């Protein structure tokens, strides 16, 4: 039998992490910030965003009084979020009458990216609001 010889030689310089030199420099945001501040929960334009403005990928979340939450799904506009929240609230009331004990949301929150690219609350729909 003929022995196969490799066509290229494998060389290992050092054993270790592949991206060892990746973070030797700081980014501009890290350089200006001395300490890590937690992201602000509300969007800078909270309350002034139009209902038909494209949010990119907004996320609708139902949250109850104890802080438990359920992600309802992605939304494109605040009007779409209101429509989905109305339908979800009606379905939960129907399930409460017929089936048992669903989570009763106190507030629906629409999360979208703020100017820094971080997710923040762009709109809230409360149980007592006329739109719900």
C-alpha beads as a LAMMPS data file, in Angstrom:
LAMMPS data file: protein, C-alpha beads

132 atoms
131 bonds

1 atom types
1 bond types

-500.0 500.0 xlo xhi
-500.0 500.0 ylo yhi
-500.0 500.0 zlo zhi

Masses

1 110.0

Atoms # bond

1 1 1 0.000 0.000 0.000
2 1 1 1.067 3.467 -0.745
3 1 1 1.232 5.877 2.172
4 1 1 -0.500 9.232 1.675
5 1 1 1.579 12.259 2.434
6 1 1 0.007 15.552 3.437
7 1 1 0.068 18.302 0.842
8 1 1 0.514 21.001 3.413
9 1 1 2.108 21.145 6.788
10 1 1 0.107 22.148 9.813
11 1 1 1.945 24.436 12.147
12 1 1 0.867 25.380 15.596
13 1 1 2.595 28.419 16.961
14 1 1 1.026 28.629 20.376
15 1 1 -1.770 26.884 22.125
16 1 1 -4.410 29.262 23.421
17 1 1 -7.348 31.410 22.529
18 1 1 -7.935 32.155 18.875
19 1 1 -9.079 35.790 19.356
20 1 1 -6.588 36.750 21.991
21 1 1 -5.752 40.145 20.443
22 1 1 -9.338 41.106 19.616
23 1 1 -10.036 43.563 22.461
24 1 1 -6.698 45.285 23.022
25 1 1 -8.186 48.666 22.157
26 1 1 -11.280 50.213 23.662
27 1 1 -14.179 51.545 21.689
28 1 1 -15.107 55.215 21.741
29 1 1 -18.142 54.539 23.936
30 1 1 -16.030 52.589 26.450
31 1 1 -13.352 55.301 26.541
32 1 1 -15.813 58.079 27.392
33 1 1 -17.643 56.054 30.020
34 1 1 -15.803 55.622 33.317
35 1 1 -18.346 53.246 34.847
36 1 1 -20.997 50.992 33.340
37 1 1 -24.427 52.570 33.639
38 1 1 -27.486 50.397 33.243
39 1 1 -29.587 51.146 30.163
40 1 1 -32.480 53.503 30.716
41 1 1 -35.755 51.613 30.585
42 1 1 -37.634 54.201 28.514
43 1 1 -36.980 55.333 24.960
44 1 1 -35.864 58.990 24.675
45 1 1 -38.937 59.684 22.490
46 1 1 -41.343 57.835 24.834
47 1 1 -44.852 59.231 24.437
48 1 1 -44.038 61.214 21.296
49 1 1 -43.555 58.365 18.823
50 1 1 -46.337 58.357 16.230
51 1 1 -48.527 55.294 16.123
52 1 1 -47.751 54.562 12.468
53 1 1 -43.987 55.094 12.733
54 1 1 -41.964 52.031 11.710
55 1 1 -40.215 50.671 14.797
56 1 1 -37.988 48.288 12.889
57 1 1 -38.376 45.218 15.043
58 1 1 -40.444 46.137 18.063
59 1 1 -41.358 43.533 20.658
60 1 1 -44.718 43.391 22.437
61 1 1 -44.609 42.053 25.993
62 1 1 -47.487 41.417 28.420
63 1 1 -46.505 41.981 32.059
64 1 1 -48.556 41.309 35.189
65 1 1 -48.464 43.063 38.557
66 1 1 -45.877 40.647 40.008
67 1 1 -43.383 41.293 37.211
68 1 1 -43.904 38.051 35.291
69 1 1 -44.047 38.579 31.571
70 1 1 -44.863 36.844 28.306
71 1 1 -43.432 37.830 24.958
72 1 1 -46.304 38.136 22.499
73 1 1 -44.174 38.675 19.408
74 1 1 -42.657 41.215 17.056
75 1 1 -44.554 44.326 15.970
76 1 1 -43.779 46.905 13.313
77 1 1 -45.844 49.847 14.591
78 1 1 -47.579 50.940 17.774
79 1 1 -50.982 50.567 16.070
80 1 1 -50.163 46.936 15.344
81 1 1 -49.151 46.465 18.986
82 1 1 -52.462 47.972 20.161
83 1 1 -54.404 45.654 17.860
84 1 1 -52.522 42.562 19.086
85 1 1 -52.871 43.669 22.733
86 1 1 -56.656 44.098 22.336
87 1 1 -56.989 40.647 20.801
88 1 1 -54.742 39.080 23.440
89 1 1 -56.637 40.769 26.287
90 1 1 -59.997 39.571 24.912
91 1 1 -58.629 36.023 24.544
92 1 1 -57.338 36.067 28.125
93 1 1 -60.717 37.260 29.456
94 1 1 -62.437 34.494 27.482
95 1 1 -59.977 31.918 28.827
96 1 1 -60.553 33.228 32.349
97 1 1 -64.308 32.602 32.033
98 1 1 -64.089 29.187 30.377
99 1 1 -60.779 27.479 30.985
100 1 1 -59.177 28.557 34.187
101 1 1 -56.403 30.849 35.304
102 1 1 -54.405 32.634 32.584
103 1 1 -51.907 35.377 33.386
104 1 1 -53.790 38.674 33.688
105 1 1 -51.529 41.409 32.302
106 1 1 -51.477 44.774 34.005
107 1 1 -49.538 46.456 31.206
108 1 1 -48.495 45.722 27.638
109 1 1 -45.087 47.174 26.736
110 1 1 -43.675 47.838 23.298
111 1 1 -39.888 47.602 23.262
112 1 1 -37.841 48.999 20.376
113 1 1 -34.277 50.082 19.777
114 1 1 -33.290 53.542 20.990
115 1 1 -30.704 55.835 19.387
116 1 1 -27.816 53.835 20.907
117 1 1 -29.152 50.547 19.506
118 1 1 -30.314 49.196 22.875
119 1 1 -33.867 48.003 23.476
120 1 1 -35.999 50.312 25.593
121 1 1 -39.710 50.839 26.272
122 1 1 -41.272 52.892 23.480
123 1 1 -44.960 52.636 24.440
124 1 1 -47.132 51.261 27.244
125 1 1 -50.730 50.089 27.106
126 1 1 -52.353 49.881 30.537
127 1 1 -55.437 47.869 31.486
128 1 1 -57.538 50.962 32.175
129 1 1 -56.619 52.780 28.954
130 1 1 -59.434 53.554 26.524
131 1 1 -57.425 51.999 23.672
132 1 1 -57.489 48.575 25.328

Bonds

1 1 1 2
2 1 2 3
3 1 3 4
4 1 4 5
5 1 5 6
6 1 6 7
7 1 7 8
8 1 8 9
9 1 9 10
10 1 10 11
11 1 11 12
12 1 12 13
13 1 13 14
14 1 14 15
15 1 15 16
16 1 16 17
17 1 17 18
18 1 18 19
19 1 19 20
20 1 20 21
21 1 21 22
22 1 22 23
23 1 23 24
24 1 24 25
25 1 25 26
26 1 26 27
27 1 27 28
28 1 28 29
29 1 29 30
30 1 30 31
31 1 31 32
32 1 32 33
33 1 33 34
34 1 34 35
35 1 35 36
36 1 36 37
37 1 37 38
38 1 38 39
39 1 39 40
40 1 40 41
41 1 41 42
42 1 42 43
43 1 43 44
44 1 44 45
45 1 45 46
46 1 46 47
47 1 47 48
48 1 48 49
49 1 49 50
50 1 50 51
51 1 51 52
52 1 52 53
53 1 53 54
54 1 54 55
55 1 55 56
56 1 56 57
57 1 57 58
58 1 58 59
59 1 59 60
60 1 60 61
61 1 61 62
62 1 62 63
63 1 63 64
64 1 64 65
65 1 65 66
66 1 66 67
67 1 67 68
68 1 68 69
69 1 69 70
70 1 70 71
71 1 71 72
72 1 72 73
73 1 73 74
74 1 74 75
75 1 75 76
76 1 76 77
77 1 77 78
78 1 78 79
79 1 79 80
80 1 80 81
81 1 81 82
82 1 82 83
83 1 83 84
84 1 84 85
85 1 85 86
86 1 86 87
87 1 87 88
88 1 88 89
89 1 89 90
90 1 90 91
91 1 91 92
92 1 92 93
93 1 93 94
94 1 94 95
95 1 95 96
96 1 96 97
97 1 97 98
98 1 98 99
99 1 99 100
100 1 100 101
101 1 101 102
102 1 102 103
103 1 103 104
104 1 104 105
105 1 105 106
106 1 106 107
107 1 107 108
108 1 108 109
109 1 109 110
110 1 110 111
111 1 111 112
112 1 112 113
113 1 113 114
114 1 114 115
115 1 115 116
116 1 116 117
117 1 117 118
118 1 118 119
119 1 119 120
120 1 120 121
121 1 121 122
122 1 122 123
123 1 123 124
124 1 124 125
125 1 125 126
126 1 126 127
127 1 127 128
128 1 128 129
129 1 129 130
130 1 130 131
131 1 131 132
